[in-house]
Amino acid sequence: MSLAPELLKILVCPKSKAPLEYHAGPPEVLVCRESKLVYRVDDGIPVMLIEEAEPLDESKYPPPSA
């Protein structure tokens, strides 16, 4: 399942307010490079709770190519 582009444009990290990177997965997640957190997406619904986020593992979610 993919998140709507309109939603991705307005979502920001609840901790840093930085933009999020969408990773289609599996697993489907939103990554914040600034706060180094990964937010899961359950059945197309982003779980944007800081206490539910996982620490960012750069080897698992590398930065997009420039």
mmCIF file of the N, C-alpha and C atoms, coordinates in Angstrom:
data_MODEL
# 
_entry.id   MODEL 
# 
loop_
_atom_site.group_PDB 
_atom_site.id 
_atom_site.type_symbol 
_atom_site.label_atom_id 
_atom_site.label_alt_id 
_atom_site.label_comp_id 
_atom_site.label_asym_id 
_atom_site.label_entity_id 
_atom_site.label_seq_id 
_atom_site.pdbx_PDB_ins_code 
_atom_site.Cartn_x 
_atom_site.Cartn_y 
_atom_site.Cartn_z 
_atom_site.occupancy 
_atom_site.B_iso_or_equiv 
_atom_site.pdbx_formal_charge 
_atom_site.auth_seq_id 
_atom_site.auth_comp_id 
_atom_site.auth_asym_id 
_atom_site.auth_atom_id 
_atom_site.pdbx_PDB_model_num 
ATOM 1   N N  . MET A 1 1  ? 0.857  -1.177 0.000  1.00 0.00 ? 1  MET A N  1 
ATOM 2   C CA . MET A 1 1  ? 0.000  0.000  0.000  1.00 0.00 ? 1  MET A CA 1 
ATOM 3   C C  . MET A 1 1  ? 0.901  1.237  0.000  1.00 0.00 ? 1  MET A C  1 
ATOM 4   N N  . SER A 1 2  ? 0.465  2.253  -0.652 1.00 0.00 ? 2  SER A N  1 
ATOM 5   C CA . SER A 1 2  ? 1.256  3.469  -0.757 1.00 0.00 ? 2  SER A CA 1 
ATOM 6   C C  . SER A 1 2  ? 0.496  4.638  -0.140 1.00 0.00 ? 2  SER A C  1 
ATOM 7   N N  . LEU A 1 3  ? 1.248  5.529  0.471  1.00 0.00 ? 3  LEU A N  1 
ATOM 8   C CA . LEU A 1 3  ? 0.630  6.725  1.051  1.00 0.00 ? 3  LEU A CA 1 
ATOM 9   C C  . LEU A 1 3  ? 0.358  7.752  -0.051 1.00 0.00 ? 3  LEU A C  1 
ATOM 10  N N  . ALA A 1 4  ? -0.707 8.490  0.100  1.00 0.00 ? 4  ALA A N  1 
ATOM 11  C CA . ALA A 1 4  ? -1.079 9.510  -0.881 1.00 0.00 ? 4  ALA A CA 1 
ATOM 12  C C  . ALA A 1 4  ? -0.001 10.591 -0.941 1.00 0.00 ? 4  ALA A C  1 
ATOM 13  N N  . PRO A 1 5  ? 0.376  11.022 -2.140 1.00 0.00 ? 5  PRO A N  1 
ATOM 14  C CA . PRO A 1 5  ? 1.382  12.081 -2.280 1.00 0.00 ? 5  PRO A CA 1 
ATOM 15  C C  . PRO A 1 5  ? 1.009  13.357 -1.522 1.00 0.00 ? 5  PRO A C  1 
ATOM 16  N N  . GLU A 1 6  ? -0.284 13.673 -1.472 1.00 0.00 ? 6  GLU A N  1 
ATOM 17  C CA . GLU A 1 6  ? -0.729 14.868 -0.739 1.00 0.00 ? 6  GLU A CA 1 
ATOM 18  C C  . GLU A 1 6  ? -0.422 14.746 0.749  1.00 0.00 ? 6  GLU A C  1 
ATOM 19  N N  . LEU A 1 7  ? -0.583 13.542 1.282  1.00 0.00 ? 7  LEU A N  1 
ATOM 20  C CA . LEU A 1 7  ? -0.300 13.304 2.696  1.00 0.00 ? 7  LEU A CA 1 
ATOM 21  C C  . LEU A 1 7  ? 1.202  13.411 2.963  1.00 0.00 ? 7  LEU A C  1 
ATOM 22  N N  . LEU A 1 8  ? 2.002  12.835 2.085  1.00 0.00 ? 8  LEU A N  1 
ATOM 23  C CA . LEU A 1 8  ? 3.454  12.877 2.259  1.00 0.00 ? 8  LEU A CA 1 
ATOM 24  C C  . LEU A 1 8  ? 3.992  14.307 2.239  1.00 0.00 ? 8  LEU A C  1 
ATOM 25  N N  . LYS A 1 9  ? 3.337  15.193 1.489  1.00 0.00 ? 9  LYS A N  1 
ATOM 26  C CA . LYS A 1 9  ? 3.771  16.587 1.415  1.00 0.00 ? 9  LYS A CA 1 
ATOM 27  C C  . LYS A 1 9  ? 3.566  17.329 2.736  1.00 0.00 ? 9  LYS A C  1 
ATOM 28  N N  . ILE A 1 10 ? 2.567  16.940 3.520  1.00 0.00 ? 10 ILE A N  1 
ATOM 29  C CA . ILE A 1 10 ? 2.256  17.687 4.745  1.00 0.00 ? 10 ILE A CA 1 
ATOM 30  C C  . ILE A 1 10 ? 2.769  17.025 6.018  1.00 0.00 ? 10 ILE A C  1 
ATOM 31  N N  . LEU A 1 11 ? 3.107  15.732 5.955  1.00 0.00 ? 11 LEU A N  1 
ATOM 32  C CA . LEU A 1 11 ? 3.601  15.061 7.156  1.00 0.00 ? 11 LEU A CA 1 
ATOM 33  C C  . LEU A 1 11 ? 5.020  15.510 7.490  1.00 0.00 ? 11 LEU A C  1 
ATOM 34  N N  . VAL A 1 12 ? 5.265  15.758 8.767  1.00 0.00 ? 12 VAL A N  1 
ATOM 35  C CA . VAL A 1 12 ? 6.602  16.071 9.264  1.00 0.00 ? 12 VAL A CA 1 
ATOM 36  C C  . VAL A 1 12 ? 6.843  15.253 10.524 1.00 0.00 ? 12 VAL A C  1 
ATOM 37  N N  . CYS A 1 13 ? 8.078  15.144 10.903 1.00 0.00 ? 13 CYS A N  1 
ATOM 38  C CA . CYS A 1 13 ? 8.437  14.430 12.125 1.00 0.00 ? 13 CYS A CA 1 
ATOM 39  C C  . CYS A 1 13 ? 7.854  15.178 13.331 1.00 0.00 ? 13 CYS A C  1 
ATOM 40  N N  . PRO A 1 14 ? 7.149  14.485 14.226 1.00 0.00 ? 14 PRO A N  1 
ATOM 41  C CA . PRO A 1 14 ? 6.589  15.166 15.392 1.00 0.00 ? 14 PRO A CA 1 
ATOM 42  C C  . PRO A 1 14 ? 7.648  15.663 16.375 1.00 0.00 ? 14 PRO A C  1 
ATOM 43  N N  . LYS A 1 15 ? 8.844  15.093 16.303 1.00 0.00 ? 15 LYS A N  1 
ATOM 44  C CA . LYS A 1 15 ? 9.914  15.511 17.220 1.00 0.00 ? 15 LYS A CA 1 
ATOM 45  C C  . LYS A 1 15 ? 10.676 16.719 16.685 1.00 0.00 ? 15 LYS A C  1 
ATOM 46  N N  . SER A 1 16 ? 11.146 16.635 15.444 1.00 0.00 ? 16 SER A N  1 
ATOM 47  C CA . SER A 1 16 ? 12.007 17.687 14.888 1.00 0.00 ? 16 SER A CA 1 
ATOM 48  C C  . SER A 1 16 ? 11.286 18.639 13.933 1.00 0.00 ? 16 SER A C  1 
ATOM 49  N N  . LYS A 1 17 ? 10.106 18.246 13.485 1.00 0.00 ? 17 LYS A N  1 
ATOM 50  C CA . LYS A 1 17 ? 9.333  19.007 12.475 1.00 0.00 ? 17 LYS A CA 1 
ATOM 51  C C  . LYS A 1 17 ? 10.015 18.999 11.105 1.00 0.00 ? 17 LYS A C  1 
ATOM 52  N N  . ALA A 1 18 ? 10.961 18.090 10.918 1.00 0.00 ? 18 ALA A N  1 
ATOM 53  C CA . ALA A 1 18 ? 11.668 17.953 9.642  1.00 0.00 ? 18 ALA A CA 1 
ATOM 54  C C  . ALA A 1 18 ? 10.839 17.100 8.674  1.00 0.00 ? 18 ALA A C  1 
ATOM 55  N N  . PRO A 1 19 ? 11.092 17.238 7.368  1.00 0.00 ? 19 PRO A N  1 
ATOM 56  C CA . PRO A 1 19 ? 10.390 16.413 6.383  1.00 0.00 ? 19 PRO A CA 1 
ATOM 57  C C  . PRO A 1 19 ? 10.731 14.936 6.568  1.00 0.00 ? 19 PRO A C  1 
ATOM 58  N N  . LEU A 1 20 ? 9.842  14.083 6.092  1.00 0.00 ? 20 LEU A N  1 
ATOM 59  C CA . LEU A 1 20 ? 10.023 12.640 6.213  1.00 0.00 ? 20 LEU A CA 1 
ATOM 60  C C  . LEU A 1 20 ? 10.277 12.018 4.851  1.00 0.00 ? 20 LEU A C  1 
ATOM 61  N N  . GLU A 1 21 ? 11.051 10.928 4.847  1.00 0.00 ? 21 GLU A N  1 
ATOM 62  C CA . GLU A 1 21 ? 11.292 10.141 3.633  1.00 0.00 ? 21 GLU A CA 1 
ATOM 63  C C  . GLU A 1 21 ? 10.387 8.922  3.696  1.00 0.00 ? 21 GLU A C  1 
ATOM 64  N N  . TYR A 1 22 ? 9.719  8.638  2.580  1.00 0.00 ? 22 TYR A N  1 
ATOM 65  C CA . TYR A 1 22 ? 8.858  7.467  2.506  1.00 0.00 ? 22 TYR A CA 1 
ATOM 66  C C  . TYR A 1 22 ? 9.634  6.289  1.943  1.00 0.00 ? 22 TYR A C  1 
ATOM 67  N N  . HIS A 1 23 ? 9.576  5.161  2.637  1.00 0.00 ? 23 HIS A N  1 
ATOM 68  C CA . HIS A 1 23 ? 10.171 3.911  2.163  1.00 0.00 ? 23 HIS A CA 1 
ATOM 69  C C  . HIS A 1 23 ? 9.042  2.907  2.030  1.00 0.00 ? 23 HIS A C  1 
ATOM 70  N N  . ALA A 1 24 ? 8.807  2.452  0.794  1.00 0.00 ? 24 ALA A N  1 
ATOM 71  C CA . ALA A 1 24 ? 7.671  1.573  0.503  1.00 0.00 ? 24 ALA A CA 1 
ATOM 72  C C  . ALA A 1 24 ? 7.810  0.193  1.130  1.00 0.00 ? 24 ALA A C  1 
ATOM 73  N N  . GLY A 1 25 ? 9.030  -0.177 1.483  1.00 0.00 ? 25 GLY A N  1 
ATOM 74  C CA . GLY A 1 25 ? 9.223  -1.424 2.205  1.00 0.00 ? 25 GLY A CA 1 
ATOM 75  C C  . GLY A 1 25 ? 9.283  -2.645 1.320  1.00 0.00 ? 25 GLY A C  1 
ATOM 76  N N  . PRO A 1 26 ? 9.036  -3.796 1.908  1.00 0.00 ? 26 PRO A N  1 
ATOM 77  C CA . PRO A 1 26 ? 8.541  -3.959 3.272  1.00 0.00 ? 26 PRO A CA 1 
ATOM 78  C C  . PRO A 1 26 ? 9.660  -3.790 4.289  1.00 0.00 ? 26 PRO A C  1 
ATOM 79  N N  . PRO A 1 27 ? 9.399  -3.338 5.464  1.00 0.00 ? 27 PRO A N  1 
ATOM 80  C CA . PRO A 1 27 ? 8.135  -2.769 5.917  1.00 0.00 ? 27 PRO A CA 1 
ATOM 81  C C  . PRO A 1 27 ? 7.978  -1.333 5.423  1.00 0.00 ? 27 PRO A C  1 
ATOM 82  N N  . GLU A 1 28 ? 6.763  -0.897 5.326  1.00 0.00 ? 28 GLU A N  1 
ATOM 83  C CA . GLU A 1 28 ? 6.446  0.465  4.896  1.00 0.00 ? 28 GLU A CA 1 
ATOM 84  C C  . GLU A 1 28 ? 6.704  1.405  6.081  1.00 0.00 ? 28 GLU A C  1 
ATOM 85  N N  . VAL A 1 29 ? 7.585  2.405  5.886  1.00 0.00 ? 29 VAL A N  1 
ATOM 86  C CA . VAL A 1 29 ? 7.968  3.299  6.982  1.00 0.00 ? 29 VAL A CA 1 
ATOM 87  C C  . VAL A 1 29 ? 8.185  4.727  6.490  1.00 0.00 ? 29 VAL A C  1 
ATOM 88  N N  . LEU A 1 30 ? 8.228  5.646  7.445  1.00 0.00 ? 30 LEU A N  1 
ATOM 89  C CA . LEU A 1 30 ? 8.613  7.034  7.218  1.00 0.00 ? 30 LEU A CA 1 
ATOM 90  C C  . LEU A 1 30 ? 9.871  7.281  8.039  1.00 0.00 ? 30 LEU A C  1 
ATOM 91  N N  . VAL A 1 31 ? 10.888 7.866  7.409  1.00 0.00 ? 31 VAL A N  1 
ATOM 92  C CA . VAL A 1 31 ? 12.184 8.066  8.051  1.00 0.00 ? 31 VAL A CA 1 
ATOM 93  C C  . VAL A 1 31 ? 12.450 9.553  8.243  1.00 0.00 ? 31 VAL A C  1 
ATOM 94  N N  . CYS A 1 32 ? 12.901 9.912  9.443  1.00 0.00 ? 32 CYS A N  1 
ATOM 95  C CA . CYS A 1 32 ? 13.349 11.277 9.715  1.00 0.00 ? 32 CYS A CA 1 
ATOM 96  C C  . CYS A 1 32 ? 14.855 11.226 9.943  1.00 0.00 ? 32 CYS A C  1 
ATOM 97  N N  . ARG A 1 33 ? 15.610 11.829 9.027  1.00 0.00 ? 33 ARG A N  1 
ATOM 98  C CA . ARG A 1 33 ? 17.076 11.854 9.136  1.00 0.00 ? 33 ARG A CA 1 
ATOM 99  C C  . ARG A 1 33 ? 17.526 12.784 10.265 1.00 0.00 ? 33 ARG A C  1 
ATOM 100 N N  . GLU A 1 34 ? 16.798 13.867 10.490 1.00 0.00 ? 34 GLU A N  1 
ATOM 101 C CA . GLU A 1 34 ? 17.206 14.842 11.505 1.00 0.00 ? 34 GLU A CA 1 
ATOM 102 C C  . GLU A 1 34 ? 17.121 14.269 12.915 1.00 0.00 ? 34 GLU A C  1 
ATOM 103 N N  . SER A 1 35 ? 16.002 13.636 13.247 1.00 0.00 ? 35 SER A N  1 
ATOM 104 C CA . SER A 1 35 ? 15.851 13.081 14.600 1.00 0.00 ? 35 SER A CA 1 
ATOM 105 C C  . SER A 1 35 ? 16.296 11.620 14.675 1.00 0.00 ? 35 SER A C  1 
ATOM 106 N N  . LYS A 1 36 ? 16.660 11.052 13.507 1.00 0.00 ? 36 LYS A N  1 
ATOM 107 C CA . LYS A 1 36 ? 17.141 9.671  13.416 1.00 0.00 ? 36 LYS A CA 1 
ATOM 108 C C  . LYS A 1 36 ? 16.109 8.682  13.959 1.00 0.00 ? 36 LYS A C  1 
ATOM 109 N N  . LEU A 1 37 ? 14.858 8.878  13.520 1.00 0.00 ? 37 LEU A N  1 
ATOM 110 C CA . LEU A 1 37 ? 13.764 8.006  13.930 1.00 0.00 ? 37 LEU A CA 1 
ATOM 111 C C  . LEU A 1 37 ? 13.057 7.431  12.708 1.00 0.00 ? 37 LEU A C  1 
ATOM 112 N N  . VAL A 1 38 ? 12.473 6.237  12.897 1.00 0.00 ? 38 VAL A N  1 
ATOM 113 C CA . VAL A 1 38 ? 11.713 5.560  11.855 1.00 0.00 ? 38 VAL A CA 1 
ATOM 114 C C  . VAL A 1 38 ? 10.306 5.319  12.401 1.00 0.00 ? 38 VAL A C  1 
ATOM 115 N N  . TYR A 1 39 ? 9.316  5.820  11.656 1.00 0.00 ? 39 TYR A N  1 
ATOM 116 C CA . TYR A 1 39 ? 7.909  5.668  12.039 1.00 0.00 ? 39 TYR A CA 1 
ATOM 117 C C  . TYR A 1 39 ? 7.272  4.615  11.140 1.00 0.00 ? 39 TYR A C  1 
ATOM 118 N N  . ARG A 1 40 ? 6.613  3.644  11.714 1.00 0.00 ? 40 ARG A N  1 
ATOM 119 C CA . ARG A 1 40 ? 5.992  2.589  10.915 1.00 0.00 ? 40 ARG A CA 1 
ATOM 120 C C  . ARG A 1 40 ? 4.671  3.076  10.311 1.00 0.00 ? 40 ARG A C  1 
ATOM 121 N N  . VAL A 1 41 ? 4.254  2.367  9.273  1.00 0.00 ? 41 VAL A N  1 
ATOM 122 C CA . VAL A 1 41 ? 2.974  2.629  8.628  1.00 0.00 ? 41 VAL A CA 1 
ATOM 123 C C  . VAL A 1 41 ? 2.183  1.328  8.717  1.00 0.00 ? 41 VAL A C  1 
ATOM 124 N N  . ASP A 1 42 ? 1.061  1.343  9.432  1.00 0.00 ? 42 ASP A N  1 
ATOM 125 C CA . ASP A 1 42 ? 0.217  0.163  9.599  1.00 0.00 ? 42 ASP A CA 1 
ATOM 126 C C  . ASP A 1 42 ? -1.013 0.276  8.718  1.00 0.00 ? 42 ASP A C  1 
ATOM 127 N N  . ASP A 1 43 ? -1.141 -0.631 7.758  1.00 0.00 ? 43 ASP A N  1 
ATOM 128 C CA . ASP A 1 43 ? -2.300 -0.651 6.862  1.00 0.00 ? 43 ASP A CA 1 
ATOM 129 C C  . ASP A 1 43 ? -2.565 0.718  6.240  1.00 0.00 ? 43 ASP A C  1 
ATOM 130 N N  . GLY A 1 44 ? -1.496 1.392  5.815  1.00 0.00 ? 44 GLY A N  1 
ATOM 131 C CA . GLY A 1 44 ? -1.629 2.679  5.157  1.00 0.00 ? 44 GLY A CA 1 
ATOM 132 C C  . GLY A 1 44 ? -1.792 3.862  6.094  1.00 0.00 ? 44 GLY A C  1 
ATOM 133 N N  . ILE A 1 45 ? -1.691 3.620  7.409  1.00 0.00 ? 45 ILE A N  1 
ATOM 134 C CA . ILE A 1 45 ? -1.847 4.697  8.395  1.00 0.00 ? 45 ILE A CA 1 
ATOM 135 C C  . ILE A 1 45 ? -0.517 4.929  9.105  1.00 0.00 ? 45 ILE A C  1 
ATOM 136 N N  . PRO A 1 46 ? 0.092  6.118  8.954  1.00 0.00 ? 46 PRO A N  1 
ATOM 137 C CA . PRO A 1 46 ? 1.354  6.402  9.639  1.00 0.00 ? 46 PRO A CA 1 
ATOM 138 C C  . PRO A 1 46 ? 1.142  6.487  11.152 1.00 0.00 ? 46 PRO A C  1 
ATOM 139 N N  . VAL A 1 47 ? 2.014  5.815  11.894 1.00 0.00 ? 47 VAL A N  1 
ATOM 140 C CA . VAL A 1 47 ? 1.977  5.871  13.357 1.00 0.00 ? 47 VAL A CA 1 
ATOM 141 C C  . VAL A 1 47 ? 3.005  6.917  13.774 1.00 0.00 ? 47 VAL A C  1 
ATOM 142 N N  . MET A 1 48 ? 2.523  8.139  14.008 1.00 0.00 ? 48 MET A N  1 
ATOM 143 C CA . MET A 1 48 ? 3.403  9.283  14.225 1.00 0.00 ? 48 MET A CA 1 
ATOM 144 C C  . MET A 1 48 ? 3.588  9.595  15.713 1.00 0.00 ? 48 MET A C  1 
ATOM 145 N N  . LEU A 1 49 ? 3.806  8.578  16.506 1.00 0.00 ? 49 LEU A N  1 
ATOM 146 C CA . LEU A 1 49 ? 4.043  8.747  17.938 1.00 0.00 ? 49 LEU A CA 1 
ATOM 147 C C  . LEU A 1 49 ? 5.534  8.575  18.207 1.00 0.00 ? 49 LEU A C  1 
ATOM 148 N N  . ILE A 1 50 ? 6.147  9.552  18.842 1.00 0.00 ? 50 ILE A N  1 
ATOM 149 C CA . ILE A 1 50 ? 7.584  9.499  19.112 1.00 0.00 ? 50 ILE A CA 1 
ATOM 150 C C  . ILE A 1 50 ? 7.940  8.252  19.915 1.00 0.00 ? 50 ILE A C  1 
ATOM 151 N N  . GLU A 1 51 ? 7.117  7.921  20.898 1.00 0.00 ? 51 GLU A N  1 
ATOM 152 C CA . GLU A 1 51 ? 7.410  6.760  21.748 1.00 0.00 ? 51 GLU A CA 1 
ATOM 153 C C  . GLU A 1 51 ? 7.258  5.427  21.011 1.00 0.00 ? 51 GLU A C  1 
ATOM 154 N N  . GLU A 1 52 ? 6.610  5.436  19.849 1.00 0.00 ? 52 GLU A N  1 
ATOM 155 C CA . GLU A 1 52 ? 6.442  4.221  19.038 1.00 0.00 ? 52 GLU A CA 1 
ATOM 156 C C  . GLU A 1 52 ? 7.512  4.115  17.950 1.00 0.00 ? 52 GLU A C  1 
ATOM 157 N N  . ALA A 1 53 ? 8.264  5.175  17.727 1.00 0.00 ? 53 ALA A N  1 
ATOM 158 C CA . ALA A 1 53 ? 9.283  5.196  16.672 1.00 0.00 ? 53 ALA A CA 1 
ATOM 159 C C  . ALA A 1 53 ? 10.482 4.342  17.069 1.00 0.00 ? 53 ALA A C  1 
ATOM 160 N N  . GLU A 1 54 ? 11.198 3.885  16.045 1.00 0.00 ? 54 GLU A N  1 
ATOM 161 C CA . GLU A 1 54 ? 12.416 3.100  16.264 1.00 0.00 ? 54 GLU A CA 1 
ATOM 162 C C  . GLU A 1 54 ? 13.621 3.936  15.862 1.00 0.00 ? 54 GLU A C  1 
ATOM 163 N N  . PRO A 1 55 ? 14.778 3.661  16.465 1.00 0.00 ? 55 PRO A N  1 
ATOM 164 C CA . PRO A 1 55 ? 15.995 4.379  16.053 1.00 0.00 ? 55 PRO A CA 1 
ATOM 165 C C  . PRO A 1 55 ? 16.336 4.049  14.590 1.00 0.00 ? 55 PRO A C  1 
ATOM 166 N N  . LEU A 1 56 ? 16.842 5.028  13.888 1.00 0.00 ? 56 LEU A N  1 
ATOM 167 C CA . LEU A 1 56 ? 17.200 4.861  12.482 1.00 0.00 ? 56 LEU A CA 1 
ATOM 168 C C  . LEU A 1 56 ? 18.451 4.010  12.344 1.00 0.00 ? 56 LEU A C  1 
ATOM 169 N N  . ASP A 1 57 ? 18.370 2.983  11.505 1.00 0.00 ? 57 ASP A N  1 
ATOM 170 C CA . ASP A 1 57 ? 19.503 2.146  11.140 1.00 0.00 ? 57 ASP A CA 1 
ATOM 171 C C  . ASP A 1 57 ? 19.823 2.490  9.681  1.00 0.00 ? 57 ASP A C  1 
ATOM 172 N N  . GLU A 1 58 ? 20.892 3.263  9.469  1.00 0.00 ? 58 GLU A N  1 
ATOM 173 C CA . GLU A 1 58 ? 21.251 3.749  8.131  1.00 0.00 ? 58 GLU A CA 1 
ATOM 174 C C  . GLU A 1 58 ? 21.499 2.607  7.144  1.00 0.00 ? 58 GLU A C  1 
ATOM 175 N N  . SER A 1 59 ? 21.937 1.438  7.633  1.00 0.00 ? 59 SER A N  1 
ATOM 176 C CA . SER A 1 59 ? 22.171 0.326  6.715  1.00 0.00 ? 59 SER A CA 1 
ATOM 177 C C  . SER A 1 59 ? 20.858 -0.274 6.212  1.00 0.00 ? 59 SER A C  1 
ATOM 178 N N  . LYS A 1 60 ? 19.826 -0.161 7.021  1.00 0.00 ? 60 LYS A N  1 
ATOM 179 C CA . LYS A 1 60 ? 18.507 -0.679 6.651  1.00 0.00 ? 60 LYS A CA 1 
ATOM 180 C C  . LYS A 1 60 ? 17.738 0.316  5.784  1.00 0.00 ? 60 LYS A C  1 
ATOM 181 N N  . TYR A 1 61 ? 17.906 1.607  6.064  1.00 0.00 ? 61 TYR A N  1 
ATOM 182 C CA . TYR A 1 61 ? 17.223 2.680  5.327  1.00 0.00 ? 61 TYR A CA 1 
ATOM 183 C C  . TYR A 1 61 ? 18.255 3.721  4.880  1.00 0.00 ? 61 TYR A C  1 
ATOM 184 N N  . PRO A 1 62 ? 19.026 3.396  3.821  1.00 0.00 ? 62 PRO A N  1 
ATOM 185 C CA . PRO A 1 62 ? 20.052 4.338  3.366  1.00 0.00 ? 62 PRO A CA 1 
ATOM 186 C C  . PRO A 1 62 ? 19.432 5.602  2.787  1.00 0.00 ? 62 PRO A C  1 
ATOM 187 N N  . PRO A 1 63 ? 20.170 6.705  2.828  1.00 0.00 ? 63 PRO A N  1 
ATOM 188 C CA . PRO A 1 63 ? 19.668 7.950  2.237  1.00 0.00 ? 63 PRO A CA 1 
ATOM 189 C C  . PRO A 1 63 ? 19.426 7.761  0.741  1.00 0.00 ? 63 PRO A C  1 
ATOM 190 N N  . PRO A 1 64 ? 18.441 8.473  0.197  1.00 0.00 ? 64 PRO A N  1 
ATOM 191 C CA . PRO A 1 64 ? 18.192 8.361  -1.232 1.00 0.00 ? 64 PRO A CA 1 
ATOM 192 C C  . PRO A 1 64 ? 19.391 8.879  -2.029 1.00 0.00 ? 64 PRO A C  1 
ATOM 193 N N  . SER A 1 65 ? 19.578 8.313  -3.202 1.00 0.00 ? 65 SER A N  1 
ATOM 194 C CA . SER A 1 65 ? 20.684 8.747  -4.075 1.00 0.00 ? 65 SER A CA 1 
ATOM 195 C C  . SER A 1 65 ? 20.404 10.141 -4.598 1.00 0.00 ? 65 SER A C  1 
ATOM 196 N N  . ALA A 1 66 ? 21.453 10.911 -4.686 1.00 0.00 ? 66 ALA A N  1 
ATOM 197 C CA . ALA A 1 66 ? 21.309 12.287 -5.178 1.00 0.00 ? 66 ALA A CA 1 
ATOM 198 C C  . ALA A 1 66 ? 21.318 12.343 -6.677 1.00 0.00 ? 66 ALA A C  1 
# 
